[in-house]
Structures are given as C-alpha cells and as structure tokens.
C-alpha cells in the first residue's frame, strides 16, 4: 500500500489536463488497434453516423 501523500498526489494528477490528454491518446490508440483487428478478422469498417440531432427549442428571444 502507498502512503497517504502518494495517494493524494496521484488523485491530484488524475484531475489535471495532462492526465485527460494522455487518457484520450490511450483511448484513441486502443480504438484504432481494435478497428485494425476487427478489419483483419473480416469485419465491416465502422461507418460515420450522426449520433444525435439538435432540435430548436421553439423559444424566441
């Protein structure tokens, strides 16, 4: 088990922009690796699709 000061420092690190950026890079890398394996196994490539659509609220300003 690590000391309390280590755990506090690690918790603070997890809340930084640098950690968010590193996590994003790792996620993108894993997704690209999965897609490459998927395609190599004969799967269909992922398609670009609209996930959601915004509708006007109807409120006039």
Phi, psi and omega in degrees: 000144180269163180290162178298324180293323176297312181298321178295317179295320179295319178299318178295320178299319181296342181264008183266162176296323181299318178294316179301319180294315179296319179297320179296316178299317180296318179298313180298319178297315180294322179295316179296321178295319179295316179299318179298317178294320179300312180294320180296331179275002177095010178286161178281142179296148177295146180254150175285128180217150177286125182278321180211165180228135178271136178247145178297146183284341182087354179272128177265139178265000000 
